[in-house]
Amino acid sequence: DIPFIKIASGDMTNLPLLRYAAEKDKPILLSTGFSSFEEIRIIMEELSGTEVLPLHCVGCYPAGTKNAHLSTIERLRDEFTQPVGYSDHTVGVLASIAAVAKGAQVVEKHFTLDKSQEIGDHRLSANPEEMQEIVEKTQLIRQMNGNKRGNEAYACESNIKASMRRSLAAANVIKQGERFKQENVTALRPSGGISPLHLDDVIDKKADKRIEQGEILRESYIS
């Protein structure tokens, strides 16, 4: 039983075929070569009741480096807010690997056992060694893509965050009752005191105690 249906770029506007494929209740991989973005929108709307994964594709054989246009992967992802992929017609493996870095969840690459043949797609196809390289390196890229930064630092940063970040500190001796100014406040490691992000909240406040040069500022030091 086939897991999905692939629609080639030449048939992307073949509405009877698309409707027939949609009736099969299978996910559809849709290559978008030769298309305007408006055509892609029309077809995605037509197939809105079907699981469709659009593949960015440039219908050149081969597509040169300047014609890979990998930024379209991001546009497809942002426009349709769903997984997207890439159908690679370039020579070599770099575009397939870069596509995953751009966010492609699926990569289609033509395959051959003999790249020396001049007929058909052999020169832009991957041989077994190149296909292995694509698989291995795209897996690494997906790991590198990881998770978007959220409200907390990444777990791997926690061990050195405190030592790398800075706190507000006294640039010189600050007497009790003296006001904090740009000139007598600096930022020194480690963190744990008042963050330099809150500099403006400290300036013009009074010191509640004598603060030695280089001493980290604490909330309790400020009037």
Backbone bond lengths (Angstrom), bond angles and torsions (degrees), N, CA, C in turn:
res aa  C-N    CA-C-N  psi(-1)  N-CA   C-N-CA  omega(-1)  CA-C   N-CA-C  phi
1 D - - - 1.465 - - 1.523 108.55 -
2 I 1.318 117.34 125.01 1.461 119.98 -177.34 1.534 110.24 -72.88
3 P 1.347 117.39 140.63 1.471 119.87 -176.52 1.518 113.69 -80.54
4 F 1.346 117.96 -22.34 1.457 120.60 -178.34 1.527 108.99 -158.56
5 I 1.332 115.82 170.26 1.462 122.71 177.00 1.520 108.09 -115.23
6 K 1.335 116.09 131.33 1.468 120.36 178.26 1.531 108.52 -103.73
7 I 1.343 114.99 127.89 1.455 121.74 174.85 1.529 107.94 -106.79
8 A 1.316 116.96 120.52 1.462 121.28 -179.60 1.526 110.63 -73.91
9 S 1.331 115.12 159.75 1.463 120.38 -177.01 1.528 112.36 -57.10
10 G 1.328 116.53 -36.85 1.458 119.70 -179.05 1.511 113.59 -63.54
11 D 1.325 116.80 -21.56 1.466 121.28 -179.69 1.525 112.90 -107.54
12 M 1.329 117.10 12.45 1.458 118.31 -175.60 1.520 112.96 -63.86
13 T 1.334 116.80 -26.85 1.468 119.98 178.31 1.532 112.04 -103.41
14 N 1.319 116.68 11.48 1.467 121.46 -179.90 1.527 108.22 -81.98
15 L 1.316 115.26 83.19 1.459 120.28 -172.18 1.528 113.49 -58.52
16 P 1.340 120.29 -42.44 1.469 118.19 177.48 1.530 112.56 -58.96
17 L 1.330 116.77 -40.93 1.461 119.66 178.84 1.529 111.20 -66.79
18 L 1.312 116.63 -41.57 1.464 120.23 -179.54 1.532 110.82 -62.64
19 R 1.325 116.11 -42.25 1.469 118.84 179.60 1.521 110.82 -67.47
20 Y 1.321 116.52 -36.82 1.468 120.31 176.99 1.518 109.90 -64.27
21 A 1.339 117.30 -43.54 1.466 120.64 179.43 1.525 111.12 -64.02
22 A 1.331 116.45 -38.44 1.464 119.93 -179.10 1.526 111.70 -63.99
23 E 1.319 116.98 -29.50 1.471 121.12 179.53 1.529 112.08 -67.93
24 K 1.337 117.60 -18.46 1.463 121.28 -176.04 1.521 112.89 -79.83
25 D 1.316 116.59 -4.48 1.465 120.90 176.38 1.524 111.48 55.93
26 K 1.325 115.36 43.32 1.460 122.27 176.76 1.529 108.61 -123.21
27 P 1.320 118.16 150.44 1.468 118.83 171.23 1.524 109.95 -59.81
28 I 1.322 116.05 146.72 1.458 121.79 -179.53 1.522 109.45 -117.52
29 L 1.335 115.36 127.64 1.454 121.11 169.29 1.523 106.80 -95.65
30 L 1.330 116.17 120.94 1.453 121.57 -170.45 1.520 110.41 -116.18
31 S 1.329 117.34 105.86 1.461 120.61 175.26 1.518 109.75 -74.15
32 T 1.328 116.60 138.80 1.467 121.01 -170.51 1.522 113.13 -114.47
33 G 1.342 118.07 21.83 1.456 120.38 177.23 1.517 111.96 -61.76
34 F 1.319 116.58 153.18 1.462 125.39 178.85 1.530 113.30 70.31
35 S 1.320 118.19 3.24 1.468 120.29 -168.84 1.517 112.67 -100.05
36 S 1.323 115.19 150.61 1.459 120.49 162.86 1.527 107.03 -84.19
37 F 1.325 115.83 159.81 1.461 117.41 179.84 1.528 111.04 -66.96
38 E 1.311 116.86 -28.92 1.459 119.83 177.90 1.532 110.32 -65.01
39 E 1.335 117.01 -39.44 1.465 119.46 176.40 1.527 110.90 -62.84
40 I 1.321 115.92 -39.43 1.474 119.05 178.22 1.523 109.85 -61.77
41 R 1.326 116.71 -42.98 1.472 120.01 178.51 1.529 110.88 -59.87
42 I 1.318 116.64 -43.97 1.468 120.67 -178.28 1.525 110.61 -61.57
43 I 1.324 116.59 -45.76 1.456 120.15 -178.18 1.526 111.10 -68.42
44 M 1.329 117.66 -40.11 1.465 120.15 178.67 1.523 110.64 -63.12
45 E 1.333 116.39 -35.85 1.459 119.82 176.85 1.529 110.31 -69.60
46 E 1.317 116.89 -41.31 1.464 121.50 178.09 1.520 111.13 -59.05
47 L 1.333 116.78 -37.01 1.465 121.76 -176.67 1.535 112.17 -100.45
48 S 1.318 116.29 23.95 1.465 120.28 -173.25 1.525 113.35 -61.71
49 G 1.323 116.78 -23.08 1.459 118.92 178.91 1.516 113.44 -89.39
50 T 1.318 117.06 4.56 1.465 122.75 -177.10 1.525 109.16 -120.60
51 E 1.322 116.45 148.13 1.467 120.20 175.32 1.527 108.97 -73.46
52 V 1.328 116.34 109.95 1.466 121.95 -176.94 1.519 109.17 -122.24
53 L 1.325 116.16 132.60 1.454 121.49 174.86 1.524 107.61 -116.60
54 P 1.343 117.99 105.23 1.460 119.99 -179.25 1.524 111.38 -72.81
55 L 1.322 116.03 136.96 1.452 121.82 177.50 1.523 109.00 -107.98
56 H 1.309 117.44 118.77 1.465 118.77 171.15 1.517 108.59 -60.81
57 C 1.321 116.58 132.73 1.459 120.98 -177.95 1.519 108.45 -151.12
58 V 1.323 116.21 138.65 1.460 121.82 172.49 1.522 107.11 -111.58
59 G 1.321 116.40 118.96 1.460 121.31 -171.24 1.514 114.03 -81.12
60 C 1.319 116.85 52.00 1.463 122.08 172.75 1.524 107.94 -112.64
61 Y 1.315 117.02 147.45 1.471 121.01 -174.96 1.527 109.97 -130.65
62 P 1.344 118.26 90.23 1.463 126.28 0.28 1.527 111.59 -88.39
63 A 1.334 115.58 168.26 1.464 121.76 171.81 1.523 107.72 -89.55
64 G 1.327 117.02 123.24 1.454 120.45 178.74 1.520 111.54 -70.91
65 T 1.316 115.60 169.78 1.462 121.00 -178.20 1.521 111.63 -54.08
66 K 1.331 117.36 -44.19 1.458 120.29 -177.87 1.517 112.61 -73.77
67 N 1.313 117.28 -8.67 1.464 120.46 179.69 1.526 113.07 -108.41
68 A 1.332 116.78 13.56 1.470 118.54 177.00 1.523 111.08 -73.83
69 H 1.327 117.53 -37.98 1.471 122.97 174.99 1.537 112.12 49.91
70 L 1.320 116.06 50.63 1.469 120.38 -175.21 1.524 113.41 -66.73
71 S 1.321 117.81 -17.57 1.469 119.31 178.42 1.527 111.72 -62.61
72 T 1.336 117.48 -19.78 1.467 120.06 177.06 1.527 111.14 -63.80
73 I 1.318 117.54 -27.08 1.474 120.18 177.05 1.523 109.73 -58.25
74 E 1.328 116.32 -44.87 1.465 119.91 179.44 1.526 110.73 -66.42
75 R 1.331 117.13 -37.18 1.461 119.14 179.74 1.525 110.62 -66.17
76 L 1.330 117.29 -42.56 1.466 120.09 177.27 1.522 110.99 -60.34
77 R 1.325 115.66 -44.86 1.472 120.09 -178.98 1.520 111.14 -62.61
78 D 1.345 116.25 -43.56 1.466 119.80 -177.33 1.521 112.02 -73.00
79 E 1.328 116.32 -36.09 1.467 120.32 -178.03 1.524 111.70 -69.17
80 F 1.323 116.79 -42.43 1.462 119.98 -172.69 1.522 112.79 -107.21
81 T 1.341 117.05 -0.01 1.472 123.62 175.97 1.528 112.17 43.68
82 Q 1.319 115.35 55.15 1.455 121.10 -178.59 1.524 108.73 -157.06
83 P 1.317 117.57 169.54 1.473 119.19 176.29 1.525 111.10 -61.35
84 V 1.325 115.65 143.42 1.463 122.37 177.12 1.520 108.78 -134.09
85 G 1.329 116.21 172.51 1.455 119.18 -177.77 1.514 111.63 -143.84
86 Y 1.342 115.28 -166.24 1.453 121.34 -175.94 1.516 109.46 -145.36
87 S 1.322 115.83 130.59 1.458 122.57 172.26 1.525 107.17 -105.62
88 D 1.329 116.76 112.57 1.461 123.07 -166.86 1.524 111.87 -94.39
89 H 1.330 115.53 117.57 1.464 121.21 175.29 1.535 112.00 -110.00
90 T 1.317 117.62 13.55 1.460 119.85 178.78 1.523 110.05 -85.72
91 V 1.333 115.48 165.57 1.465 121.22 175.08 1.521 108.32 -87.79
92 G 1.327 116.46 133.78 1.454 119.96 -179.98 1.516 112.38 95.15
93 V 1.338 115.09 -171.81 1.462 120.91 -172.40 1.526 113.67 -109.75
94 L 1.327 117.61 -12.32 1.463 119.92 -170.18 1.521 112.93 -60.91
95 A 1.324 117.60 -43.30 1.463 119.94 -176.28 1.526 111.21 -63.52
96 S 1.331 117.09 -39.68 1.466 119.98 178.74 1.525 111.13 -62.32
97 I 1.319 115.46 -42.14 1.460 119.98 -179.82 1.527 110.28 -68.13
98 A 1.336 116.41 -43.89 1.458 120.35 179.30 1.524 111.69 -64.52
99 A 1.330 116.89 -32.51 1.470 120.26 179.89 1.517 111.10 -61.55
100 V 1.324 116.45 -38.34 1.467 119.64 178.45 1.522 110.13 -66.38
101 A 1.344 116.12 -38.04 1.462 119.48 175.74 1.533 111.09 -62.72
102 K 1.334 117.03 -29.37 1.460 121.95 177.62 1.528 112.54 -78.94
103 G 1.324 116.71 -12.21 1.457 119.29 177.69 1.509 115.79 118.80
104 A 1.334 117.95 3.49 1.467 119.75 178.57 1.522 110.34 -64.80
105 Q 1.321 116.53 131.22 1.462 122.17 177.57 1.525 112.16 -93.85
106 V 1.319 116.47 -19.39 1.460 122.74 179.53 1.524 107.53 -133.61
107 V 1.320 116.99 137.46 1.454 121.73 174.43 1.524 109.01 -124.87
108 E 1.317 116.17 126.81 1.462 121.75 174.03 1.521 107.99 -106.15
109 K 1.332 117.05 126.10 1.459 122.17 178.33 1.513 108.53 -133.39
110 H 1.331 116.55 129.17 1.455 120.12 177.49 1.534 109.30 -62.60
111 F 1.325 115.58 151.18 1.470 120.66 -172.14 1.530 110.12 -127.32
112 T 1.321 115.49 140.01 1.465 120.33 177.98 1.520 110.45 -146.39
113 L 1.328 115.39 156.03 1.463 120.93 172.34 1.520 111.41 -99.34
114 D 1.339 117.17 -5.60 1.468 120.53 -176.71 1.523 109.75 -147.80
115 K 1.326 117.35 94.94 1.462 121.86 -178.16 1.529 112.85 -72.90
116 S 1.335 116.41 -12.28 1.463 118.82 -177.29 1.522 112.67 -76.07
117 Q 1.322 117.92 -16.04 1.458 119.70 179.71 1.521 109.94 -67.35
118 E 1.311 116.35 135.03 1.461 121.04 -175.53 1.517 113.12 -91.74
119 I 1.307 117.97 -7.98 1.454 120.42 -179.98 1.530 110.48 -85.68
120 G 1.308 115.50 157.34 1.454 120.49 172.00 1.523 113.99 58.81
121 D 1.336 115.34 -140.50 1.457 121.81 -171.93 1.527 113.17 -101.73
122 H 1.322 118.47 12.71 1.459 120.06 -170.81 1.533 113.21 -58.17
123 R 1.332 117.62 -39.42 1.462 119.16 -174.47 1.522 112.25 -70.44
124 L 1.324 118.60 -25.11 1.457 120.14 178.05 1.528 112.28 -98.22
125 S 1.318 116.68 0.45 1.459 121.01 -178.82 1.523 110.89 -86.71
126 A 1.311 116.44 160.49 1.455 122.49 177.71 1.520 109.71 -94.72
127 N 1.323 116.23 137.12 1.465 119.34 171.92 1.530 108.20 -85.11
128 P 1.331 118.31 176.42 1.473 119.34 -176.23 1.523 113.63 -55.82
129 E 1.339 117.64 -40.22 1.463 119.97 -178.99 1.528 111.25 -66.36
130 E 1.341 116.07 -40.81 1.462 119.30 179.01 1.520 111.35 -68.66
131 M 1.330 116.34 -38.30 1.458 119.07 178.60 1.524 110.86 -63.00
132 Q 1.331 115.98 -39.37 1.463 119.49 177.10 1.529 110.20 -63.49
133 E 1.339 116.28 -40.95 1.468 119.73 179.15 1.525 110.75 -63.20
134 I 1.336 116.57 -42.05 1.464 119.97 178.05 1.520 110.74 -59.35
135 V 1.322 116.14 -47.35 1.467 120.20 -177.79 1.523 110.32 -61.95
136 E 1.324 116.72 -48.61 1.460 120.22 -175.98 1.524 111.72 -65.27
137 K 1.334 116.65 -44.37 1.462 119.19 -175.12 1.521 112.44 -76.65
138 T 1.333 117.54 -32.68 1.465 118.05 176.57 1.524 110.73 -69.55
139 Q 1.322 117.42 -31.94 1.466 119.54 174.64 1.521 110.51 -63.00
140 L 1.339 116.18 -41.49 1.461 120.07 177.98 1.527 110.96 -65.38
141 I 1.344 116.06 -41.57 1.462 119.80 179.52 1.520 110.89 -62.52
142 R 1.316 117.35 -40.70 1.466 119.91 178.99 1.517 110.68 -62.73
143 Q 1.341 116.39 -38.39 1.459 118.83 175.17 1.523 110.45 -63.76
144 M 1.338 116.31 -41.69 1.464 120.22 -179.63 1.524 112.03 -65.81
145 N 1.327 117.42 -34.08 1.467 120.10 178.22 1.518 110.72 -59.10
146 G 1.322 117.01 -39.58 1.457 121.71 171.69 1.513 114.47 52.79
147 N 1.338 115.10 -139.78 1.460 122.30 -176.02 1.523 110.14 -115.08
148 K 1.320 116.05 148.34 1.461 120.75 176.12 1.531 109.49 -67.79
149 R 1.313 115.25 144.78 1.460 119.45 179.27 1.522 109.83 -63.82
150 G 1.322 115.27 134.39 1.456 120.90 -178.49 1.513 111.56 -113.28
151 N 1.330 116.61 -144.49 1.459 121.76 -176.18 1.523 113.24 -81.43
152 E 1.304 117.62 -10.96 1.459 121.63 179.77 1.514 109.55 -122.02
153 A 1.334 116.07 157.27 1.458 120.31 174.01 1.524 109.15 -65.49
154 Y 1.332 116.34 157.06 1.462 119.72 175.76 1.526 109.70 -65.88
155 A 1.333 114.73 149.70 1.462 120.26 -176.52 1.524 111.85 -56.57
156 C 1.341 117.16 -38.78 1.456 120.18 -177.43 1.528 112.50 -68.56
157 E 1.341 117.47 -14.64 1.464 121.22 179.29 1.521 112.93 -87.18
158 S 1.326 116.32 -16.47 1.462 120.05 -169.62 1.520 113.38 -63.89
159 N 1.341 117.01 -30.11 1.462 119.42 -176.42 1.522 112.84 -66.04
160 I 1.334 117.19 -32.52 1.467 119.12 -175.36 1.523 113.34 -117.38
161 K 1.324 117.35 1.43 1.457 119.79 -177.57 1.525 111.26 -57.33
162 A 1.323 117.11 -46.58 1.459 120.27 -175.81 1.525 111.71 -62.72
163 S 1.330 116.50 -38.70 1.465 119.50 -177.81 1.523 112.83 -77.78
164 M 1.330 117.68 -23.66 1.460 121.01 -177.83 1.530 112.61 -89.93
165 R 1.316 117.28 -32.76 1.457 120.71 179.61 1.533 110.30 -78.55
166 R 1.299 116.26 164.71 1.462 121.77 -175.93 1.528 111.84 -118.14
167 S 1.320 114.68 162.58 1.459 122.97 172.89 1.524 108.22 -121.96
168 L 1.310 116.36 158.76 1.454 119.17 169.88 1.521 108.82 -66.71
169 A 1.333 115.26 142.35 1.464 120.30 -177.90 1.521 109.18 -145.74
170 A 1.302 115.79 164.69 1.465 121.42 178.80 1.526 109.51 -77.16
171 A 1.332 116.83 124.30 1.454 120.65 177.38 1.526 111.21 -76.12
172 N 1.319 116.22 -22.33 1.473 123.38 174.67 1.517 107.19 -153.24
173 V 1.294 117.90 179.44 1.470 120.15 177.89 1.522 109.26 -60.96
174 I 1.330 116.04 130.52 1.455 121.96 176.49 1.527 107.40 -115.58
175 K 1.311 116.10 119.20 1.459 120.52 -176.70 1.526 110.81 -77.08
176 Q 1.323 115.11 156.32 1.466 120.07 175.42 1.528 109.25 -58.93
177 G 1.322 117.24 131.77 1.453 122.30 -179.55 1.510 113.52 88.69
178 E 1.326 117.83 -12.62 1.463 120.78 178.43 1.529 109.95 -74.10
179 R 1.309 115.80 145.70 1.454 119.77 -179.32 1.534 110.53 -84.14
180 F 1.311 115.08 145.49 1.465 120.48 174.88 1.521 109.15 -76.66
181 K 1.339 115.62 133.39 1.460 121.82 179.89 1.522 109.16 -131.80
182 Q 1.314 115.24 167.61 1.468 119.19 175.80 1.523 110.62 -56.25
183 E 1.345 116.42 -34.84 1.456 120.78 -174.24 1.525 113.73 -74.87
184 N 1.338 117.92 -26.15 1.467 118.66 -176.45 1.530 113.77 -108.02
185 V 1.331 115.32 10.14 1.470 120.12 178.53 1.522 108.90 -122.75
186 T 1.313 117.25 137.43 1.458 122.62 176.28 1.528 108.79 -135.25
187 A 1.316 117.61 -174.33 1.469 122.11 178.17 1.518 108.02 -125.63
188 L 1.342 116.28 121.06 1.454 121.76 -178.06 1.523 110.18 -129.31
189 R 1.334 115.21 153.88 1.451 120.40 171.92 1.527 109.94 -80.06
190 P 1.360 116.73 152.47 1.466 129.98 2.27 1.525 111.35 -90.68
191 S 1.339 115.37 -178.08 1.459 119.97 171.50 1.530 108.04 -77.74
192 G 1.294 115.46 -179.88 1.460 119.95 -179.46 1.509 112.04 120.95
193 G 1.346 115.95 -22.18 1.453 120.25 173.48 1.514 109.85 -96.07
194 I 1.334 116.33 -146.92 1.462 120.66 178.39 1.523 108.64 -77.59
195 S 1.305 117.45 128.24 1.453 121.75 -179.14 1.522 110.65 -65.69
196 P 1.339 118.01 141.85 1.468 120.33 174.00 1.519 113.19 -58.49
197 L 1.327 117.21 -18.88 1.467 119.63 174.88 1.527 111.87 -59.16
198 H 1.348 116.35 -24.60 1.463 121.11 -175.89 1.525 111.96 -101.75
199 L 1.343 116.27 22.58 1.466 120.64 179.60 1.523 111.81 -52.75
200 D 1.337 116.87 -46.42 1.470 119.65 -175.83 1.523 112.21 -64.68
201 D 1.342 117.37 -23.56 1.462 120.62 178.43 1.521 111.86 -77.78
202 V 1.331 116.03 -17.26 1.464 121.03 -176.30 1.529 111.70 -95.56
203 I 1.334 116.53 -37.43 1.460 121.18 -176.16 1.536 110.47 -57.35
204 D 1.319 114.96 133.67 1.476 125.40 179.28 1.522 113.19 80.33
205 K 1.341 118.35 -4.43 1.463 119.93 171.20 1.530 108.42 -78.91
206 K 1.333 117.10 161.71 1.460 121.87 -179.01 1.527 111.44 -98.93
207 A 1.316 114.86 148.53 1.467 120.50 176.19 1.520 109.58 -79.00
208 D 1.320 118.30 132.46 1.461 122.97 179.10 1.524 112.60 -84.45
209 K 1.338 116.18 -8.48 1.455 121.50 -178.82 1.515 109.16 -153.84
210 R 1.311 116.41 167.50 1.459 120.46 173.50 1.536 107.67 -71.63
211 I 1.307 114.80 133.34 1.460 119.72 -178.16 1.530 107.53 -121.20
212 E 1.318 115.92 125.40 1.455 120.72 -176.82 1.525 110.52 -77.15
213 Q 1.338 115.76 155.47 1.457 121.09 177.42 1.529 110.39 -57.07
214 G 1.308 116.47 131.28 1.462 121.55 179.27 1.517 113.94 85.46
215 E 1.320 118.39 -4.42 1.469 121.01 -178.20 1.529 109.97 -75.77
216 I 1.321 115.22 135.82 1.468 121.26 179.32 1.521 109.23 -70.45
217 L 1.331 116.40 134.54 1.448 121.04 179.55 1.526 112.00 -79.38
218 R 1.338 115.31 135.10 1.471 122.25 176.72 1.522 108.29 -115.53
219 E 1.320 114.75 158.41 1.471 119.02 177.83 1.511 111.27 -56.72
220 S 1.317 116.54 -35.93 1.472 120.59 -176.66 1.522 113.01 -69.70
221 Y 1.340 118.24 -11.80 1.457 122.11 -179.18 1.530 111.81 -84.76
222 I 1.320 116.96 -9.51 1.465 121.05 -168.83 1.518 110.53 -110.87
223 S 1.315 115.31 131.51 1.449 120.95 179.29 1.520 109.82 -74.56
